[in-house]
Amino acid sequence: MARGRQSVQELIARRRRAGFVGRGAERAAFRANFDTLPEDERHRFLFHVHGNAGVGKTFLLRELEQVAREHGALTAYVDETSGSVPDAMEAISLQFAAQGTRCKDLDRLLTAHRERRYEAELASVTPPEAEAQAPSAGSMAVARAGLVGLGMVPAVGAFASALDPAQLAQSADRLRSGLGARFRSHEDARLVLAPESVLTPVLLDELARAASAAPWTVLFLDTYERTGRFLDGWLHRVMTTDRYGALPDTVVVVTAGQLPRDSVRWGGFGDFMTDLPLLPFTEPEARDLLAGKGVVAEPVVSEVLRLTGGLPVLVSTLAEGRPAGPADVGDPSATAVDRFLKWESDPVRRSVALACALPRRLDADVFRAVVDRPDAELDELYTWLRALPFVSERGGRVRYHDVVRAPMLRLQRHRSPRTWESRHRVLAATFRDWRTQAEAGRGPAELWADEGWRELRLAELYHLLCAGERSAPAGVLGDLVDACEQGESVAGQWARVLVEAGADAESRTVAGWGERLAEALGGAGTVAALELVLRWTGFETGPVFAARMDPVVSGWGGTVGGRPRGRRRRRRRVPALRRGRAGARTPGWTGARMTGTT
């Protein structure tokens, strides 16, 4: 064998990489695509992997990424840690740089985008001495230009429609003055108001330059049921139109999510894309996985197959315990959680695994807040937890697979409701303390632009909701006013926390609020979401008010139908909604009417 070629042992090791089993047809279709020229009608530019949670989508994407790199491709992987198109571009640029391809022009513009966004937020902060100034005649024109709708007016945002017109004009006046002083060009303004239109052409130029150095470029967009909310429309425009420029023909995109592709948006482009639906493992595939873990006894294999239904994450979890006989499989009446931890005999570790299911995500600090053990044991326990087959790690944080976490939560909630509430309250207090520390010396605009602060606030609210704190839903909806000022992707995080906490705490009402808000955001955007909040907190709808206020919010791309029930109530209620803002002592608002219907 010539030097430089791989050995048989190396090839076998590569095929067994990360214990990968099954999905042969999907891998073969993806691999064959590199052997077809882009001009060939058989070549595919887009693959969409989809299937239920626990079916192995992310695992397959990681395998496909290795296949792409074996073919010399430059690759990038984007998941739900990106909350916007600029975030996704930043993730792509960072990963390209790690592979030796710098995107200098894109990096420069991304830095400028962050700086200009921050400057715009500072411009919307009201100087105390400016409060008494009378509004100018042109202030409403600024509102009509869409600046109010974009959440750039201080203490107003989308609720501008419910405020006194003079207050609105003053806010618009301050914003116009601030923007004029801080933005140095029209391009700077576009970086804040329409970042995709500025950044995407530069990204395409960077991809074109990368195509001269690498034969292929492959972009992997995971957890598409979440990231697709802001990426799918943009991706469609990039791949099917020339709005932003030309996309090199050596670029391949792989998306993965729980849902099939949007047939309305992508239905006419089936000839350049391939669907890869994932089903549970076949029995031979599941048996291969079990054999790879040393589980070969037929009674044990049969029981594992029966319990898991072939769901890869469950097969892998049960196989990790390497049960030696049918007695090790346990009583068929045991709960799903008992199945996951059946072969972990250490009661401390079992209790740690259950306790660590409570946070949605955790790092070493959250782990220490959750686990009540001596300091000398914590590092070892955390190392053990991170190695569990149903725990994934990215960016220094770990999370349970949903298929495993859900029954663990149900077990704890049903077995000891008071302990459930107590533990969530402790976690909420921990995140509140960390959030308060992060707020020191900073204003609301700076805090809302800080992803770290937003994560702390969301975690605090999630645990309050799970604990059944009565004011927690109001706190989420109060925060939503400010979240909408940051855009739909940030507002979506506040809707999602209602959905997730409602599901985990079995509160259909709370989950319903989140689902309605998410639906509104995905339809007419933040206007529709905030109209829902107005209705839930005591406002009506009416054509007279809509006709009067439509010009003010025309920049939102929608109309407002909310009509407050009288001038006095309007002035009392809207400031109350703002109590959920950063730094407020009491999240939520007092005296607002919230119905339990969705």
Summary of the structure (lengths in Angstrom):
residues: 598
radius of gyration: 26.3
end to end distance: 69.3
largest distance: 87.6
contacts: 1917
relative contact order: 0.10
helix: 61%
strand: 7%
